[in-house]
Amino acid sequence: MLRRFVWVAAALVFAPACKTECHPYGSVEGAWVSVSVGGNQSCGIKEDGTLLCWGGQYEDELCPPEEQFSQVSVGAEYACGVTTDHRALCWGQSRDGNLNAPAGEAVEVAAGESGEEPFSCGVAASDGTGICWGANTYGQLDIPDGLAHIDLGLSNGCGIEGGGALGIKCWGLGSWNANLAPKDGGYSEISLGAVHSCARKDDGTVVCWGGQGGIYTEMNLTDVPTGSYNRVAAGAFATCGIDSFDELVCWGNAADGVTVNPPDGTFVDVAVGGRLEQPQTQHACAIKSTGKMVCWGNDDDDQSTVNPDWN
């Protein structure tokens, strides 16, 4: 029951048609403030709210609406974001209604990792009232009430409860034990990959779960290096965190050098991507303390190449 929910499901918001080359901005100055990475696309937000995307494009994934954004989530061949005036918008490959973001006030959105069963979710108010749209073969639209932060995997989602407990709730199909979240509380950040999930506590502890079965067990996706963390980001088959020294620490699948060769320096945000059908293809992006964006790993579709005019 979606009580007190301000979204209006009958009013659908669609991204506009793609602009020439998708990027009419030219040179864009200012620091990057957030980044999100998907299968082979990357998107980042500048301090003035400008949203820019780069990498592979099949169906307008790199063509966000010309709005100012406060948050973005890149999924598999599509993305969703929240504008600075609190509207949810989605763009890219359209399937099963995954782009049909309801109208109304939104504070956070998440795009799923699956290209075959895509779905999206949003949180609309501080009480955690949420809604999901898109494919629902495995109950992935049945988001629990009372979540403050959310993220999505292939056919499941997990979120952090609002209020004092700050425990974790998951829904949908949690293959590879992806829904077996820890039962304690005190969490402030959550991030889902394709086959595993990670969450960070207020005290800097990071816990990961899932990734159990076949080749995924051998990737050691849940073996978090010792330390305290400021951020954590799970990708398809790897995870990166920003530790208490503001440096990058990565673990999991070593393909494309994501986990073995993260950039040096100090950082404020990080995101990891990859595609389920291509375990050897993954990349990551991170924002330095100076506000500069750096990406590394697979670059077959220029998903690790940031336009120098934007940096």
N, C-alpha and C positions, 0 to 999 in steps of 0.2 A: 504494500500500500504506500503510494507516494504522497503522503500528506504534507501540507505546507510547502509544496515544491513549486518554485516559481517558473520552471520551464513550461512551455506550451508546445506539446508534442505535435499539434496540428500545423504549427507554423515552422516550416523547414527552411534552413539557411544553406545555400549552396555557394561554393566558391565561384568567382567569375571566370570567364574564359581566359586562357593563357595569353599573356602579353608577348610581344616580340622578344625572343630569346629569354623570356621569363623574368628578366631583370632590367627594368627601365631606370634603375637608380644611378648608374655610373659609379663614380667614386663615393664611398660612404665613410665618413669620419666617425670617430668616437670609439669608446671601448665596447667590447663584447661583454654581456652580462649573463647569458645563459646559452646552453647548447644541448641539442638532442640529436641522436644518431639512430638510423634505421638499418634496413637491409643493405642498401648501397646509396643512401642519401644522407645528407647532413643538413641541419638547419641551426641557425643561431640568431639571437636577438641582441641588437645594439642598445646602448643606454638611452637612446631616444625612442625606443620601441620599434625600430625598423627590423623586420624579419627577412633574412636572406637564406636561401637554400642552394646547395650545390651537390653534384654527383650524378647518378644515373636517373634517367627519366623515361618512363613508359607512357604516362598519361597525366601530365601536368603536376607531377609531384614537386617540381621545383618552382611552381607558380603560386605562391601564397597570395591571398587577397592583399591589395595595397592598403593595409591598415596598420595601426600601431598595436604591438602585442606585448603582453606581460608574461606569457608562458607558451611553450610549444612542445609537442610530443610527436616524434616521427615513428611511424610503424612500418609495415611492409607495403611499400609502393603507395603509401598515402600518409597524410599527417593531419593533425588537429592542433588548434591553438586557441588561446583566450586573448581577446583584444583588451586594450587598456580601459575600455568602457564595459568590460565584463560580458562580452558575447563570445559564444563558442562557434568556431568556423572550422570546417574540414575541407581538404582538397586532395587531388590526386586520383588514383584509380578507384572507380565507383563499383561496388559490388555488395549486394545484400543490404543496401541502405547504410553502409558504414560512414558515408559522408553527410547523412541527414541529421546534423546536430540540431537539437531543439532550440527554439528561441528562448530568451530569458537570461537571467543573471547566472553567470558561471564563474567559479574561482579556480577551477583546475580541470584539465581534460587529459585523457590518455588514449593513445592509438595502439591497437593490437599488433602482435608480431606475425600473424598469419596472413598470407596472401590468398589462401583458399577459403578461409572462414573468417573474414575480417570483421571486427567489431570495435566499438569505441565506447568510452564511458566518461562521465563528467560528474563533478561535485558542484552543487549550486549554492550552498549556504554554509555558514559556520556550524550548523547543527549536523552537517554531513549528509543531508538528503541528496541522493544520487540517482542517476539514470544511465542506462546503456542503450546503444542502438547498433543495428547491424545483424550479423549472423547469430543464431541462437541454438544451433544443433546440440550443444552440450551444456545448456543452461548458463552460458557466459553473460547473458544479460541480467541475471538475477543478482544484482549487486545488493549487499546488505545495507541497512540503514546505519547512520552514525559514523561514517568514515571521514577522516580529515584529509588524508592523503592516499592516492591510489596509483597503481601501475598495472599494466596488462602484459600477459604472455601470449602464447599461441591460442589457447582456448580457455584461459583462466585469468582471473584477476586477484590481486591482493591489495588490502588497504590497512591503514593504521586507524584505530578507533579514536574518535575525538574524546574530549574529557580527560579525566585524570589517569585512567588505566593505561592508555596508549598501547593496547595489545594489537595483534594482527588477525584479520579475518580474510579468508580466501574463498573464492567461488568459481564455478565452472569446472571444466575437466582438467585436473591437475596431473597430467601424465608425467612419468619419471619422478614421482613424489613431489611435484612442484607445489602442491597445496599443503604439504606437511610442515606448516610454519611453526615456530616455537610458541609455547603456550604462555610465556611470561609477558610482561609489559615493559613500558618505558622506552618505546621506539619513536623516532622522529623522522626517519626517512626510509623509503622502500623502493626497490628497483627490481623489475622482473626481466629475465632473458627469455629465450625460447624454451629452455628445459630446466632452468634453475632460477632461484630467487635469492635476493639478499636484502637485509635490513640493518639499519644503524640505530643504536641506542643513544640517548642523551649523553651518556658517559663516554662515547666514542667507540664502544664495542660494536663490531660488525659480525653478524651471523648469516650464513648462507645455507640453503637447503634445496633438495631436489637433485636433478642431474644424475639420477641413478638408473642404470640400464644400458647395456650394449657399450658402444664406444664412449658414451657420455661419462660412465663411471671412471674410465681411464683418464679423463680430462681433469679430474680433481677440482671440479668447479666449486666445491664447498670448503676447500682447505684454505681458510683465510690466514694470511701471514700475520704474525703477532704484531700488535701495535694498536694505537688509538687513531681513529679516523674522523675527519671533518665531513667527508662526502663519500658516497659509494654509488657505483653505476654498474649494473649487470647487463651484459650484451648476450648475444646468442650463445656463445661458448666461452666467454671470458668475462672477467670483472676487473674494474679498476677502482681504486679508492684514492682519496687525497688524505694523507696521514697528518698527524698533529704538527709536523714540520712543514706542512703545505706542499709536500712532494708527492709524486705519483707512485703508487704501488699497484701492480697488476698481477693476476693469477688466472689459471685455467688453461685453455687451449693455446699453444704457442704459435699457431699458424699466423703467417704474415707479420710476425714480430710484435704483435700488439702487447703481449705479456712480457716479452724478454727485452724489448728496446723502447720503453716509454721515454718521452723527452725529459731532459733535465730542467730544473728550475722550480719555481713555486707557482701554485695554481689555486684557482678559486672554484672551478667547475670542471666536470669531466663526463663524457658519455661514450658508450661502447655499442657497436652494432654487429651485424652479421646476418646470414640467412641460414635457415634450418637445412635447406637442401644443399648447401655448400659449406660444410664445416671448415674448409680450408680458406674461406673468404671472409675476413672480418677486418674492421677498422675502428679507430677511436679518434675522438677530438677532445681537446681540453683548452680552457681559457687560462692564460697566465695571469699572474698578479698585476702585470702591466696592462691588462685588457686585450692582449693579442691572442688570436686563435691559432692553435697548432693542431694538426691531424697527422696520424701515422697508420701504417698497416696497408691493407689492400687498396690500390688506387686504379683498378681497372676501368672504373667509370668516373674518375676524377673526384670520388667522394672524400679523398684525403687531400685534395688540392684546393686551398682557399684562395679566392680571387685576391691578388695583392692590393687591388684598389679598395678592398673592404677591410684590410688589415692594417 
